[in-house]
Amino acid sequence: MDANIALDKILKPKSLAVIGASTDPFKWGYMILNAIKQSGFEGPIYPINPKAEEILELPCYKSVKDAPGPVDMALVVVPARFVPSVFQDLADIGTKGAVVITSGFSEAGEDGKRLIAETIKIAEGHTRFIGPNCMGVTSSEAKLSALMIPFLHESGEVAFVSQSGGYGLQLYIRASSMGIGVGKFVSSGNESDLKGWNYLEYFGQDDDTKIIALYIEGLKNGRKWYEAAKEVTKTKPIVAIKVGVTEEGSKAAASHTGSIAGSDKVYDAAFKQAGVIRAYDSSEMFDYVKGLLYSPLPEGRNIAIVSNSGGVAVETADRLIQNGLKVPVFSEEAQAEIQELIPAFGNAKNPVDLTATLNMNSFLNVPDIVLKQPEIHGMITISLGTSIIKTMFPDVPDADLSGMYQWINSTLLKTYKKYDKPVIVIDPSADVAGESAKILEAQKVPVYITPERAADVMGVLYRRKQYLNKIGV
């Protein structure tokens, strides 16, 4: 059966069954059923438990074959030894998609391998499935959180697929606090049936998905994954974390999901050839995703820096150069225009040093002079963030400062949006005093707390543009 049809049924179901639903609040069968109810899923929900009459005010059924209506997808949380018979029932009623939460298969020795082989044989041609040994799925569009907790992003243009279940779930939750909406999350587990390339092909064609984020422990068929990734990156960025880069990490991956980690150098080369953007930890992954989601791509490598701190300017310039970008000196005409707005002891060459005088005229107007220069392809600037404004006006109540945050950032946003060039903002205190950063990010201007993170994202945007130019897109 076509994987895309099955994934549509799993991520956009009209009805579903929880096979192995439990009355015990500490068991998966209860937690998933509870999460589905609380997330607001609007279709019929069928708890399957031969010993219970009702769970969470929903009538139970002894078998999925007893459900009174069609079952688009099933969540399977029964012990591994019962999974093959469950899939026979699903085949009999025509259910096309399933998510197998249950563990104890390929990662658990020969008996587990025999059980999953039997399951795949029964399911073939009838029911495609995610897992086993996974944490579930979410779909904002379907108002579906089929996880152990009832957490759901309200909306989002990112699809996140993670082979790690527990960590993937934590990253899904964290993304929300970082201003990144994950519209669809798949904990892919052992990938015994639906595999990495199936998810790439599906989300590559999904109109609601703009960026695909991946947490990879290993790939079952590297060639198919590579070909799928190479096709998808023509239209959508893929950002991937690949773990298991050491011998010890590879062994851990094998015991965790049964993945074969493979040579890290091979992965690195394949990623580069396929246009996949590699991140080395979750902070990098979400930094890159946010930058790609919010920013236009630079037409070239010339980047301007505008700062009220010489140290920040130097750090940013160093990191931009390390990313293969340039920090060119402005024309004499541009320098003269900037110099009129900054103190005589400031620097108008690039990086622009506004100095610590905090002159509002220079802070609000220099970015426009910089961005209008035709030879400049993007800008990194430091924000007059919430903590600085509070320091400038210590006696003003926070409530009264909100109008000032709004005015300063709204004025800057008009300039940032005036030119089709990436603008990235550094706000070192955004993680502890984030009011100003939230105003900027609400209008799709990304904010980072260090010069290095901001410059790395600009490097990612430039390399994405280089890749698209290379393949003629």
Secondary structure, DSSP 8 states (H G I E B T S, - for coil): --HHHHHHHHHS-SSEEEET--S-TTSHHHHHHHHHHHTT--S-EEEE-TT-SEETTEE-BSSGGG-SS--SEEEE-S-GGGHHHHHHHHHHHT--EEEE----SGGG-HHHHHHHHHHHHHHTTT-EEE-SS---EEETTTTEEESSS----S--SEEEEES-SHHHHHHHHHHHHTT--EEEEEE-TT-SSS-HHHHHHHHHH-TT-SEEEEEES--S-HHHHHHHHHHHTTTS-EEEEE---SHHHHHHHHHHH------HHHHHHHHHHHT-EEESSHHHHHHHHHHHHH----SSSBEEEEES-HHHHHHHHHHHHHTT-B-----HHHHHHHHTTS-TTSB-SSSEE--TT--HHHHHHHHHHHHT-TT--EEEEE---HHHHHHHSTTS-HHHHHHHHHHHHHHHHHHHHHSSS-EEEE-TTTTTS-HHHHHHHHTT--EESSHHHHHHHHHHHHHHHHHHHHTT-
